[in-house]
Amino acid sequence: MKNLVRYFICLSVILFIPLALSGQPDTVTSGQAGKFDIPGWVWIAGGTLLGFIAGALLIYLFTREMIFSILSNEKRKYLKDLNYDGEQTLFVRKFFSHIGIVAMLKKSKDEKSEIILKKNLEVHELKERNEDLRAEYAQKEKAMKNRQVIIESPLSPGAPQASQPVRPGAPQASQPVRPETVPPVKTEIFFTIPESDGTFKSVNAKSVQEIDCYYKIEPDKSGQYGKLYFISGNYDMRALDNIDYYLNPVCEIQNIINRTNARKIVMTATGVVVRRGDDWKVEESNKVKIKLV
């Protein structure tokens, strides 16, 4: 735009100078009959006006050619679509078609941006629904395992068989009551990344170490406290690139200044987590201590 303004000013000056000079007579003759002198300001105003008109025409042609050169092969298609665009005035469609095409492309871009936003919201909702289904599946799987343990547990010795007939009126021996099986506390629990408040959700727990697991919890005998470990591996760079999500909530980085050149993460001391319902939360004063190397 700055270059166009410069072209406009230069062309105005170039047209003004010859017009102004040509309007001045070589000699001044007084008393000549029929001689009509045109004032100098008229030449100045006329030259300036013609310069502005020529500059405006230059800008019009330049912008038109530049926009059409960018469109290249799609030029005819966009011109055809513009003729059916009722939002553009007839004046714009006929004389400023290049401006109308830009407005049409802007409208198309906004519509596509809105579609992408809606798709992203749908994907986010599907992810949340997937997490809910996974949590529901984990709870049902746990309940089924508990039932299987109860069914497969043998009766206490000396208990009567269920298939033995019982005489009518005979006193029946009291049946032994099976104690409710309490699932043992897992010795190791694995997680990918913690929540922003330093909590590990039980729905995200894994019984075996997978490739995306960065943390391990070893509960104590009471099941209320546990040791927190950082698992170093081939994907440490991912954690280094996203320390606000992977490390900061539950880790104390001893040499954060080496982050730029670091390639590995080494744990120097374990952390402590406390059970809160079904979840685990790290103690602020006992985070995992790590070093970047």
Secondary structure, DSSP 8 states (H G I E B T S, - for coil): -HHHHHHHHHHHHHHHHHHHHHTS-SS--TT-TT-----HHHHHHHHHHHHHHHHHHHHHHHHHHHHHHHHGGGHHHHHHHHHT-TTS-HHHHHH-HHHHHHHHHHHHHHHHHHHHHHHHHHHHHHHHHHHHHHHHHHHHHHHHHHHHHHHHS---TT---TTS---TT-----------------S-EEES---TTSEE-GGG-BSS--TT--EEEEE-TTSSEEEEEE---TTHHHHHHTHHHHTTTTEEETTGGGTTT---EEEEE-EEEEEETTEEEE-GGG-EEEEE-
